[in-house]
Structures are given as C-alpha cells and as structure tokens.
Amino acid sequence: MSLKIRLARGGAKKRPYYRIVVADSRSPRDGRFIEKIGTFDPLKPKDAADRFVLDTEKAKAWLAKGAQPTDRVARFLDSLELLKREARNNPNKAVPGKKAQERAAAAAKAAEAAAAAAAPTE
C-alpha cells in the first residue's frame, strides 16, 4: 500500500479549508484517510500563526514509514525543515508554442512588408 501525505479539502464553496492527512494513494482526495496530522487555512494571512498547523512528530513518523508527500505538503515540510525539497526549474515553460511562434514570424514579416511599402522611394 503506497501512502501519501496530502491535503483533503473541506469548507464551503469559495471558502477552502484543508486537512493534512495520511491516506492510501488510491483513495479519493476528500475520502477515506488513515490519520489527520494537521490543517491549512489559505484564507488567513501568511503571517498568521494558525494558518498552517502540523503535528511534526506524526509527520516524521509517517515519513519514516515511507509516506510520500505531495508537492504542496512537501513545501510545508520544507518550511519546517523536516524534508529537503529541490527547487523546480522549467526554462521551456515561458517559450511560446509552435503555433504562436509561427504567428509571431508571420506578423513580423507583415510588419516588415508594410514598413517597406511605406518607406519613401526617391
């Protein structure tokens, strides 16, 4: 059984509130879980003490048992220095797609032609 430490959403519509739970990876996001180890309230200010609450001893124990945190929970664990998370870097993310590059090249060619036609000839 592969275990995940992940967020389970609660709260009302447009008012999210998350429990940090240890669950089987096959169970649904808000479904059955093994143990609740903390909470996260994204609506509170970032400097609020109770925005993110985690039982560090339980988290360490589940990590030792092989539970894998999701990316968001890994960020939380990294902020508490329980887990080292490598920074992600995708330099190709900002590069426009193939179609956008073709459109940009066509627009540049059209602008060049318009500039050549508008240039005074002597």
Backbone as CSV, one residue per row, in Angstrom:
resi,resn,N_x,N_y,N_z,CA_x,CA_y,CA_z,C_x,C_y,C_z
1,MET,0.852,-1.172,0.000,0.000,0.000,0.000,0.895,1.231,0.000
2,SER,0.693,2.110,-0.991,1.501,3.324,-1.043,0.749,4.455,-0.355
3,LEU,1.451,5.106,0.558,0.838,6.152,1.368,1.249,7.530,0.873
4,LYS,0.313,8.462,0.976,0.566,9.847,0.615,0.218,10.742,1.786
5,ILE,1.007,11.788,1.966,0.647,12.862,2.896,0.139,13.968,1.999
6,ARG,-1.149,14.275,2.104,-1.747,15.216,1.171,-2.815,16.071,1.815
7,LEU,-3.340,17.010,1.032,-4.387,17.898,1.511,-5.747,17.313,1.160
8,ALA,-6.683,17.370,2.114,-8.072,16.985,1.879,-8.903,18.250,2.064
9,ARG,-9.652,18.614,1.038,-10.369,19.889,1.068,-11.654,19.784,1.872
10,GLY,-11.910,20.843,2.615,-13.154,20.985,3.350,-13.602,22.420,3.202
11,GLY,-14.577,22.826,3.976,-15.041,24.196,3.920,-16.136,24.377,2.895
12,ALA,-16.672,25.585,2.854,-17.777,25.884,1.956,-17.259,26.291,0.580
13,LYS,-18.186,26.538,-0.324,-17.843,26.983,-1.661,-17.100,28.318,-1.572
14,LYS,-15.978,28.402,-2.271,-15.120,29.584,-2.291,-14.521,29.926,-0.928
15,ARG,-14.602,29.040,0.029,-14.016,29.235,1.362,-13.240,27.967,1.726
16,PRO,-12.125,27.687,1.055,-11.427,26.416,1.283,-10.779,26.325,2.658
17,TYR,-10.724,25.111,3.132,-10.044,24.778,4.381,-9.508,23.371,4.165
18,TYR,-8.262,23.144,4.474,-7.645,21.857,4.172,-7.177,21.151,5.436
19,ARG,-7.367,19.844,5.456,-6.771,18.987,6.478,-5.563,18.328,5.837
20,ILE,-4.494,18.212,6.579,-3.317,17.488,6.094,-3.462,16.075,6.627
21,VAL,-3.600,15.120,5.711,-3.902,13.748,6.099,-2.904,12.773,5.486
22,VAL,-2.827,11.603,6.108,-2.085,10.479,5.547,-3.140,9.530,5.008
23,ALA,-3.037,9.219,3.716,-4.060,8.384,3.082,-3.419,7.429,2.093
24,ASP,-4.170,6.387,1.765,-3.762,5.479,0.702,-3.832,6.271,-0.603
25,SER,-2.865,6.107,-1.466,-2.819,6.902,-2.698,-4.001,6.614,-3.614
26,ARG,-4.646,5.456,-3.452,-5.778,5.100,-4.308,-7.096,5.671,-3.828
27,SER,-7.149,6.177,-2.597,-8.407,6.714,-2.081,-8.637,8.123,-2.636
28,PRO,-9.900,8.564,-2.729,-10.174,9.890,-3.283,-9.646,11.018,-2.406
29,ARG,-9.533,12.193,-2.994,-8.939,13.342,-2.303,-9.615,13.633,-0.968
30,ASP,-10.928,13.693,-0.971,-11.657,14.023,0.251,-12.236,12.778,0.922
31,GLY,-11.782,11.609,0.504,-12.347,10.363,1.006,-11.638,9.841,2.243
32,ARG,-11.565,8.532,2.301,-11.024,7.859,3.475,-9.550,8.197,3.676
33,PHE,-9.183,8.405,4.923,-7.790,8.663,5.262,-7.434,7.870,6.508
34,ILE,-6.146,7.733,6.758,-5.660,6.946,7.889,-5.547,7.802,9.134
35,GLU,-4.933,8.997,8.972,-4.749,9.856,10.136,-4.666,11.312,9.704
36,LYS,-5.242,12.182,10.504,-5.151,13.627,10.279,-3.957,14.135,11.084
37,ILE,-3.028,14.818,10.390,-1.832,15.280,11.103,-1.713,16.799,11.141
38,GLY,-2.637,17.519,10.503,-2.565,18.970,10.558,-3.662,19.638,9.772
39,THR,-3.599,20.976,9.726,-4.579,21.772,8.984,-3.869,22.904,8.252
40,PHE,-4.557,23.412,7.227,-4.065,24.548,6.457,-5.260,25.402,6.052
41,ASP,-5.223,26.688,6.409,-6.297,27.619,6.083,-5.731,28.714,5.186
42,PRO,-5.904,28.604,3.862,-5.294,29.573,2.949,-5.914,30.968,3.004
43,LEU,-7.054,31.120,3.650,-7.706,32.420,3.720,-7.099,33.326,4.793
44,LYS,-6.355,32.745,5.703,-5.718,33.550,6.750,-4.466,34.217,6.194
45,PRO,-4.038,35.324,6.804,-2.812,35.999,6.325,-1.595,35.082,6.441
46,LYS,-0.625,35.313,5.582,0.557,34.439,5.552,1.338,34.451,6.847
47,ASP,1.238,35.527,7.622,1.979,35.595,8.874,1.171,35.127,10.076
48,ALA,-0.053,34.654,9.866,-0.879,34.156,10.976,-0.299,32.850,11.500
49,ALA,-0.262,32.718,12.817,0.337,31.533,13.435,-0.476,30.272,13.167
50,ASP,-1.793,30.402,13.090,-2.632,29.212,12.923,-3.062,28.981,11.477
51,ARG,-2.390,29.606,10.527,-2.697,29.349,9.118,-2.311,27.922,8.751
52,PHE,-1.166,27.494,9.240,-0.641,26.159,8.956,-0.252,25.505,10.271
53,VAL,-0.935,24.420,10.630,-0.673,23.704,11.879,-0.349,22.258,11.507
54,LEU,0.752,21.746,12.042,1.153,20.377,11.728,1.761,19.731,12.961
55,ASP,1.376,18.490,13.212,1.987,17.699,14.286,3.281,17.119,13.713
56,THR,4.411,17.749,14.038,5.686,17.366,13.429,6.118,15.959,13.795
57,GLU,5.806,15.525,15.001,6.196,14.166,15.402,5.479,13.119,14.543
58,LYS,4.187,13.313,14.318,3.436,12.377,13.475,3.945,12.426,12.035
59,ALA,4.259,13.633,11.556,4.764,13.764,10.188,6.094,13.022,10.034
60,LYS,6.988,13.183,11.005,8.277,12.472,10.957,8.059,10.965,10.961
61,ALA,7.124,10.509,11.796,6.865,9.077,11.887,6.339,8.530,10.568
62,TRP,5.415,9.242,9.929,4.863,8.760,8.655,5.902,8.832,7.546
63,LEU,6.756,9.846,7.556,7.818,9.905,6.560,8.788,8.742,6.738
64,ALA,9.060,8.384,7.996,9.945,7.245,8.267,9.328,5.931,7.793
65,LYS,7.986,5.858,7.810,7.292,4.652,7.344,7.186,4.595,5.824
66,GLY,7.611,5.663,5.145,7.623,5.640,3.683,6.517,6.431,3.016
67,ALA,5.764,7.222,3.745,4.712,8.033,3.132,5.346,9.134,2.290
68,GLN,4.817,9.336,1.095,5.344,10.349,0.183,4.461,11.592,0.217
69,PRO,5.025,12.771,0.492,4.204,13.986,0.495,3.943,14.475,-0.928
70,THR,2.793,15.111,-1.120,2.515,15.761,-2.394,3.367,17.020,-2.473
71,ASP,3.370,17.688,-3.621,4.234,18.845,-3.802,3.910,19.950,-2.805
72,ARG,2.645,20.256,-2.609,2.268,21.331,-1.683,2.653,20.979,-0.254
73,VAL,2.412,19.752,0.156,2.770,19.343,1.519,4.291,19.309,1.667
74,ALA,4.992,18.934,0.607,6.457,18.946,0.660,6.982,20.360,0.890
75,ARG,6.305,21.358,0.331,6.684,22.751,0.573,6.517,23.092,2.047
76,PHE,5.408,22.640,2.644,5.176,22.893,4.063,6.256,22.218,4.913
77,LEU,6.552,20.959,4.590,7.556,20.216,5.350,8.937,20.848,5.188
78,ASP,9.211,21.392,4.006,10.480,22.072,3.771,10.570,23.342,4.609
79,SER,9.442,24.041,4.767,9.460,25.262,5.583,9.706,24.950,7.055
80,LEU,9.317,23.737,7.492,9.572,23.299,8.867,10.898,22.545,8.990
81,GLU,11.622,22.423,7.875,12.911,21.731,7.803,12.821,20.258,8.193
82,LEU,11.679,19.620,7.841,11.530,18.174,8.051,11.933,17.394,6.806
83,LEU,11.931,18.063,5.664,12.193,17.406,4.388,12.900,18.399,3.484
84,LYS,13.862,17.928,2.716,14.543,18.805,1.771,13.890,18.638,0.413
85,ARG,13.363,19.741,-0.133,12.697,19.720,-1.433,13.557,20.475,-2.437
86,GLU,13.826,19.859,-3.576,14.606,20.515,-4.613,13.730,21.539,-5.315
87,ALA,14.304,22.698,-5.597,13.563,23.730,-6.324,13.355,23.267,-7.754
88,ARG,12.173,23.536,-8.272,11.874,23.146,-9.643,12.268,24.269,-10.584
89,ASN,12.703,23.890,-11.797,13.073,24.872,-12.799,12.732,24.313,-14.168
90,ASN,11.840,24.982,-14.870,11.475,24.571,-16.217,11.687,25.756,-17.149
91,PRO,12.884,25.879,-17.737,13.166,27.040,-18.582,12.332,27.062,-19.857
92,ASN,11.774,25.937,-20.281,10.972,25.892,-21.508,9.533,26.326,-21.289
93,LYS,9.146,26.549,-20.044,7.759,26.902,-19.758,7.374,28.235,-20.388
94,ALA,8.287,29.192,-20.410,7.987,30.516,-20.927,8.117,30.620,-22.437
95,VAL,8.648,29.598,-23.094,8.816,29.633,-24.542,7.447,29.430,-25.198
96,PRO,7.073,30.298,-26.151,5.784,30.120,-26.823,5.732,28.809,-27.601
97,GLY,4.534,28.308,-27.810,4.349,27.069,-28.553,4.636,27.250,-30.038
98,LYS,4.544,26.168,-30.803,4.876,26.162,-32.224,3.969,27.113,-33.008
99,LYS,2.657,27.031,-32.762,1.701,27.892,-33.474,1.949,29.363,-33.169
100,ALA,2.204,29.679,-31.895,2.445,31.074,-31.507,3.714,31.601,-32.170
101,GLN,4.737,30.756,-32.278,5.974,31.171,-32.938,5.716,31.435,-34.420
102,GLU,4.879,30.582,-35.061,4.552,30.782,-36.471,3.784,32.092,-36.662
103,ARG,2.821,32.369,-35.766,2.045,33.614,-35.853,2.951,34.833,-35.660
104,ALA,3.882,34.753,-34.722,4.798,35.871,-34.477,5.690,36.116,-35.689
105,ALA,6.163,35.047,-36.316,7.005,35.186,-37.503,6.204,35.795,-38.647
106,ALA,4.940,35.373,-38.827,4.093,35.927,-39.882,3.800,37.396,-39.624
107,ALA,3.562,37.760,-38.368,3.292,39.158,-38.026,4.529,40.018,-38.273
108,ALA,5.702,39.509,-37.950,6.942,40.250,-38.178,7.174,40.448,-39.677
109,LYS,6.879,39.425,-40.474,7.043,39.516,-41.920,6.078,40.542,-42.503
110,ALA,4.830,40.545,-42.005,3.836,41.507,-42.485,4.228,42.923,-42.097
111,ALA,4.742,43.111,-40.890,5.166,44.436,-40.453,6.354,44.928,-41.281
112,GLU,7.240,44.027,-41.629,8.398,44.349,-42.448,7.952,44.788,-43.840
113,ALA,6.981,44.059,-44.404,6.462,44.399,-45.730,5.753,45.754,-45.701
114,ALA,4.994,46.011,-44.638,4.287,47.287,-44.509,5.279,48.443,-44.368
115,ALA,6.337,48.207,-43.625,7.356,49.252,-43.454,8.076,49.522,-44.763
116,ALA,8.310,48.484,-45.556,8.989,48.657,-46.850,8.085,49.399,-47.808
117,ALA,6.771,49.134,-47.766,5.837,49.796,-48.661,5.652,51.264,-48.256
118,ALA,5.729,51.572,-46.986,5.519,52.932,-46.508,6.768,53.791,-46.629
119,ALA,7.897,53.186,-46.842,9.146,53.940,-46.924,9.148,54.773,-48.212
120,PRO,9.528,56.035,-48.112,9.556,56.884,-49.326,10.639,56.427,-50.302
121,THR,10.299,56.385,-51.547,11.267,55.988,-52.575,11.657,57.225,-53.370
122,GLU,12.909,57.382,-53.628,13.379,58.550,-54.366,14.035,58.140,-55.651
